Amino acid sequence: MSKSEAFEALNTGAESNVLVLCDHASNHVPPCVNGGSLGISKADMSRHIAFDIGARETALLIAGALNAPMLASRFSRLVIDPNRGEDDPTILMKIYDHTIIEGNRQADATEKQRRIEAFHRPYHAAIDAALAQVTARGDTPVLISIHSYTPQLNGRPKRPWHIGVLWDDDARIPVPLMQKLATNSEITVGNNEPYSGELRGDTMYFHAAKNSYPHVLIELRHDLIDTPEGQAKWAAILAKPLAEIIKTL
């Protein structure tokens, strides 16, 4: 394992052409950002607004099962969102799911740019470097991004899906993955639910879609993966069909 302030590289001994990503792996606020606090409660920093609960651990299990390297962010999405383009207005959130992010209220364009340069760009540079290693071997990279989502946003209906498969126009992994998951009657799968994968400017767009690399973004409802037992269960549910699909690419 290797670390920087912006990201950690895991399962680095693997030489698969698959790269597993976890954009929102951490709720850490580095000391250089408001002294390490965004001015909201520990309870709020433990919510989905600050990171994707259970996603890092689940992603690491999937990476292990696929014998694939993994990259994960080491900063909260509230510091700067690595799954947004630099020109996206939601890259630095000042209010999220009814919570005012006090430490971001006065963040101006200069502060936003500083955070982009300190955290966002190094994370994405690490992804580019990992992909370059794959292409240098003459292989085509495959990207799998693991996220999690809250079962219910404030004032909104409960979300019925266990897994969301997010994608744009590259069906090579998403469609067969949904077909395989659909054979389990106990799993409810969202096709671009609860979010759409058609986001120009997200991680998958910049690193996979623009390069025509097979890819998929998988969302798991975080109440399913907030324990080690749940993480192991759902990582296994996903790893088997992913491995089968990857062999056919």
KELOGU-880102 format. One line per 5 residues: number of its first residue (from 1); their letters; for each residue x, y, z of C-alpha. Coordinates in Angstrom, 3 decimals. Layout:
BEGIN
NUM	a	X,Y,Z  ... .
***
This chain:
BEGIN
1	mskse	0.000,0.000,0.000  1.224,3.508,-0.796  -0.272,6.800,0.293  -0.197,10.481,-0.483  -2.251,13.219,1.117 .
6	afeal	-4.754,12.939,-1.730  -5.030,9.213,-2.412  -3.973,5.736,-1.415  -2.916,2.960,-3.764  -4.003,-0.488,-2.611 .
11	ntgae	-3.411,-4.049,-3.796  -0.458,-2.618,-5.682  1.116,-6.000,-6.403  -1.701,-6.927,-8.767  -0.998,-6.569,-12.483 .
16	snvlv	-4.524,-6.952,-13.796  -5.755,-4.608,-16.504  -8.672,-3.858,-14.154  -8.460,-0.748,-11.973  -10.896,-0.407,-9.061 .
21	lcdha	-11.666,3.134,-7.882  -13.332,4.586,-4.811  -13.832,8.318,-5.293  -15.520,8.988,-1.964  -13.592,6.614,0.278 .
26	snhvp	-12.839,8.937,3.211  -14.430,11.571,5.447  -11.009,12.981,6.390  -10.525,16.751,6.403  -6.802,17.505,6.024 .
31	pcvng	-5.276,20.024,8.456  -4.659,22.495,5.635  -8.434,22.863,5.206  -9.818,24.998,8.047  -7.460,23.366,10.506 .
36	gslgi	-8.952,19.936,9.781  -12.604,20.819,10.385  -15.460,21.909,8.147  -17.394,23.255,11.126  -20.084,20.595,11.160 .
41	skadm	-20.757,17.941,13.787  -19.053,14.563,14.024  -22.458,13.041,13.357  -22.753,14.939,10.079  -19.181,14.054,9.135 .
46	srhia	-20.164,10.410,9.643  -23.093,10.714,7.217  -23.236,10.111,3.490  -22.746,13.812,2.858  -19.070,13.500,3.827 .
51	fdiga	-18.168,10.157,2.196  -19.552,6.917,0.805  -20.146,4.708,3.832  -18.706,1.211,3.423  -17.552,1.833,-0.132 .
56	retal	-13.791,1.728,0.470  -13.897,-1.597,2.300  -16.249,-3.147,-0.244  -14.163,-1.879,-3.146  -11.020,-3.325,-1.598 .
61	liaga	-12.650,-6.739,-1.283  -13.744,-6.579,-4.924  -10.246,-5.537,-5.984  -8.823,-8.488,-4.068  -11.255,-10.918,-5.667 .
66	lnapm	-10.385,-9.598,-9.129  -6.654,-9.424,-8.345  -6.809,-5.784,-9.364  -5.069,-2.648,-8.089  -7.188,0.023,-6.435 .
71	lasrf	-7.034,3.764,-5.917  -9.044,5.553,-3.239  -9.351,9.194,-2.222  -8.089,10.229,1.225  -10.191,13.379,1.644 .
76	srlvi	-13.854,14.079,2.193  -16.037,14.889,-0.761  -16.921,18.054,1.188  -13.307,19.230,0.888  -13.500,18.954,-2.899 .
81	dpnrg	-15.443,16.347,-4.856  -13.124,14.138,-6.935  -16.084,12.779,-8.893  -16.761,16.170,-10.474  -15.058,18.101,-13.219 .
86	eddpt	-13.110,21.160,-12.188  -15.722,23.454,-13.728  -18.684,21.699,-12.083  -20.511,24.050,-9.670  -21.063,21.162,-7.248 .
91	ilmki	-17.363,20.377,-6.877  -17.337,22.366,-3.610  -20.617,22.040,-1.750  -21.823,24.712,0.673  -25.044,22.912,1.547 .
96	ydhti	-25.716,19.193,1.173  -28.879,17.280,2.045  -30.139,20.143,4.250  -26.812,20.544,6.080  -24.927,23.834,5.762 .
101	iegnr	-21.193,23.168,5.425  -19.905,26.002,7.601  -16.280,25.549,6.596  -17.198,26.030,2.950  -19.488,29.050,3.282 .
106	qadat	-16.679,31.559,2.795  -14.627,29.442,0.386  -13.956,31.652,-2.638  -12.589,30.835,-6.078  -9.016,31.017,-4.814 .
111	ekqrr	-9.698,28.522,-2.023  -11.538,26.211,-4.394  -8.598,26.274,-6.793  -6.171,25.574,-3.948  -8.133,22.487,-2.945 .
116	ieafh	-8.354,21.311,-6.547  -4.582,21.565,-6.923  -3.880,19.913,-3.558  -6.337,17.015,-3.718  -8.448,16.700,-6.868 .
121	rpyha	-5.641,16.830,-9.434  -3.254,14.445,-7.647  -6.016,11.853,-7.334  -6.796,12.045,-11.028  -3.128,12.099,-11.952 .
126	aidaa	-2.735,8.835,-10.031  -5.572,7.315,-12.078  -3.914,8.446,-15.311  -0.611,6.956,-14.183  -2.215,3.612,-13.309 .
131	laqvt	-3.969,3.453,-16.670  -0.739,4.329,-18.460  0.931,1.310,-16.830  -1.794,-0.934,-18.259  -1.596,0.498,-21.769 .
136	argdt	2.206,0.327,-21.686  1.830,-3.455,-21.337  -0.340,-3.482,-24.440  -3.575,-4.133,-22.510  -6.879,-2.271,-22.523 .
141	pvlis	-7.802,-0.881,-19.096  -11.095,-1.784,-17.435  -12.399,0.594,-14.764  -14.770,-0.292,-11.939  -15.844,2.488,-9.605 .
146	ihsyt	-17.535,1.674,-6.296  -19.819,4.133,-4.504  -22.546,3.968,-1.881  -25.695,5.998,-1.296  -28.022,6.762,1.558 .
151	pqlng	-31.228,4.713,1.858  -33.190,7.961,2.169  -32.454,11.634,1.603  -34.080,14.087,4.017  -37.723,14.542,3.105 .
156	rpkrp	-37.537,12.065,0.228  -39.024,8.575,-0.251  -36.984,5.529,0.735  -34.848,4.148,-2.065  -35.812,0.559,-2.956 .
161	whigv	-32.681,-0.482,-4.854  -29.927,-2.597,-3.343  -27.501,-1.864,-6.176  -27.442,0.864,-8.777  -25.601,0.293,-12.054 .
166	lwddd	-24.629,3.642,-13.541  -23.581,3.989,-17.151  -23.759,6.174,-20.237  -23.477,4.614,-23.696  -20.908,1.854,-23.112 .
171	aripv	-22.974,-1.254,-22.398  -20.117,-3.787,-22.320  -20.108,-4.211,-18.543  -23.329,-2.571,-17.259  -25.875,-4.525,-19.318 .
176	plmqk	-24.547,-8.045,-18.691  -23.947,-7.117,-15.047  -27.582,-6.116,-14.620  -28.691,-9.271,-16.409  -26.617,-11.471,-14.107 .
181	latns	-27.753,-9.671,-10.956  -31.378,-9.939,-12.075  -31.199,-13.729,-11.740  -31.227,-13.226,-7.968  -34.838,-12.445,-7.055 .
186	eitvg	-33.743,-11.001,-3.704  -31.767,-8.179,-5.315  -33.382,-5.029,-6.686  -31.117,-3.415,-9.264  -31.426,0.163,-10.451 .
191	nnepy	-30.604,0.946,-14.065  -29.102,4.437,-13.670  -30.841,4.668,-10.295  -30.676,6.394,-7.851  -28.394,8.543,-10.010 .
196	sgelr	-27.645,8.755,-13.706  -24.311,7.688,-15.121  -24.676,10.204,-17.946  -22.598,12.859,-16.189  -20.163,14.651,-18.476 .
201	gdtmy	-17.253,15.489,-16.242  -17.264,12.695,-13.670  -14.387,10.290,-13.079  -15.721,7.625,-15.419  -16.219,10.139,-18.210 .
206	fhaak	-12.710,11.583,-18.048  -10.784,8.364,-17.580  -12.912,5.700,-19.254  -15.599,6.990,-21.610  -13.335,9.487,-23.365 .
211	nsyph	-10.801,6.724,-23.963  -13.348,4.027,-24.896  -12.262,1.813,-21.989  -14.868,-0.649,-20.652  -16.212,0.655,-17.355 .
216	vliel	-19.028,0.720,-14.846  -19.926,2.741,-11.775  -21.657,0.668,-9.104  -23.675,2.213,-6.286  -24.534,0.161,-3.189 .
221	rhdli	-27.100,1.232,-0.604  -24.933,1.964,2.388  -27.087,0.287,5.019  -26.144,-2.971,3.264  -22.379,-2.405,3.551 .
226	dtpeg	-21.888,-0.564,6.840  -20.551,-3.702,8.574  -17.714,-6.080,7.643  -20.264,-8.857,7.157  -22.300,-6.764,4.739 .
231	qakwa	-19.214,-5.651,2.877  -18.076,-9.245,2.418  -21.543,-10.355,1.292  -22.064,-7.680,-1.332  -18.471,-7.709,-2.570 .
236	ailak	-18.900,-11.418,-3.290  -22.250,-10.810,-5.003  -20.575,-8.342,-7.351  -17.136,-9.877,-7.828  -18.337,-13.139,-9.405 .
241	plaei	-20.355,-11.614,-12.267  -17.758,-8.892,-12.797  -15.021,-11.515,-13.178  -17.149,-13.467,-15.658  -17.867,-10.353,-17.734 .
246	iktl	-14.267,-9.134,-17.727  -13.127,-12.474,-19.188  -15.337,-11.862,-22.213  -14.039,-8.372,-23.008 .
***
